[in-house]
Amino acid sequence: MPSLCEWSERSFMLEMKPKNELAALYVDCPPVSTKQEKNETNKNGTDCDKITEVVRVGDHYLELTEEEVCDDNDGVHRKDSGISSNCEPCSRYYAFIEDVSLDPKTLSGFTWMDQNRLFMCRIKAVTEGQYLRPKTNARIEKEILSFVDIKEFVEDFREEEKYMFCNECKTQIHVASPDVEIKIMPNDTYLENSSSSFDFYCRTSCDGHAFNTEKAYKEHEEKIMEFLPSKNKMVLSCSFVLLNKKDIDEKYFSPGETKQNVLCCSKCLVELGCNMTNYQDCYKFYHSAVTFTTASMISSKIVNRPTNFIEYKFETMERYFAYLLLSQSENDGTSKVVVRSLEGKPHMFIWIYEPYVVMTSGSLKKKDETTNNTDDESDHVKSFAALKVMYKIFDSDMAIYDSKAQGCDPSAGTLEMPQNACLKFMELLLINSHAFPPSFRLLGQFCVSFLKLNNIRQ
């Protein structure tokens, strides 16, 4: 699940966008309570009050210091101005940003965003010595897929048994012996886009000369059969697994409530996949609903070793959901997507409005002045690339009456996934929304969130 903490006391966020020359820096500055009552004086006749906090910015660090102001016979001055006093040392809160260089000379645009405690300013920031360049949805999708080639999974575990479990109740659904061939689907929509009637129509009617239609049809059917499951053959895609109907024991499944072709777990009744409409002998199981794994993955006790296909290919569910969203967006040619369950119930409307931003988020840690440990990595923070989105969640009433939920927005595509995956997706976006300052979480009728793509420095 999400790797970021909720926005809290002394949290900070640095947001860099390719088209903006300056990055936006936000720091939570909690109200300062006075150290001593105004009528109290210390032994030197000096009053010391914490009346302000100062944000300092260095090349790679942020610091929030509680400044002590001393009022004595020499006038009002800060504790660190060199004048001797008995005021207690200042409290310092610190964070070191490993992979982003800041230029303190470019600080500008100082303001209080909520007129209370959220400080904001602008500053020039550079990641790994390079300025950000805009990226399209297609390029980001390609980069996600390039982290690990799906062929590596097939090669690494070719000699092992493969297992499939229900994510919810852990019921074993299928076991494949090492002899079973794994065919890799060219892309997730290959079968849908290679419909024989559509392809046959284009081949025969769009050609300007005599054409052997019978031969072309036969070649096309053979090509399609190559990527359909059969006995001792399964087909693997980045978002699902295809199995032959005869290889699956029907006792593990029950039909959906409204759609008979939806496959639900017979034990916990969650959606797992579907029986493909155009290919009746083909069962499609989504990686977001089932665990596709191998014998060595299950038995391994090595820490941080992948335990299933999603962890091997995408590392995190967050990156997997980002891939699904970008892939569907590219297929439909739109940045707006309605997320539905396999039975057609709408759950969310998502709008990709910042395909590529770089963010640094964390909390300032209190600096212990008694220790001089400069190598302490507890206050180190790493930046990450993110896909920034706006989303709207449909409750039971909105799912019926909202025009976006009913598909009345012609500019929105549709992303179908099992119901439990829809709920996990919603939970992920809601939690990530809380990494933003409270005043930034809503934009009109939409909530603002993001999906973490990868660290800037892997």
Secondary structure, DSSP 8 states (H G I E B T S, - for coil): ---S----TTEEEEEE-TT-SSEEEEEE------SS-TT---TTS-EEEEEEEEEEE-SSEEEEEEEEEEEETTEEEEGGGS---------EEEEEESSEEEEEEEEEEEEESSSSSEEEEEEEEEETTB------HHHHHHHHHTSS-HHHHHHHTTTS-EEEEETTT--EEEEE-TTSEEEE-SSTTHHHHT-HHHHHHHHHHS-SS---HHHHHHHHHHHHHHTS-BTTEEEE-SSEEEEEGGGS-GGGEEE-SS-TTEEEETTT--EEEEE-SS-TTEEEEETTTEEEEEHHHHH---TT---SHHHHHTSSHHHHHHHHHHHHHHHHT-SEEEEE-TT--EEEEEEEEEEEEEEEEEE-EE--TT---TT-GGGEE--EEEEEEEEEE--TTHHHH-TTTTT--TTEEEEE--HHHHHHHHHHHHHHHTTS-GGGSEETTEEEEEEEEEES--
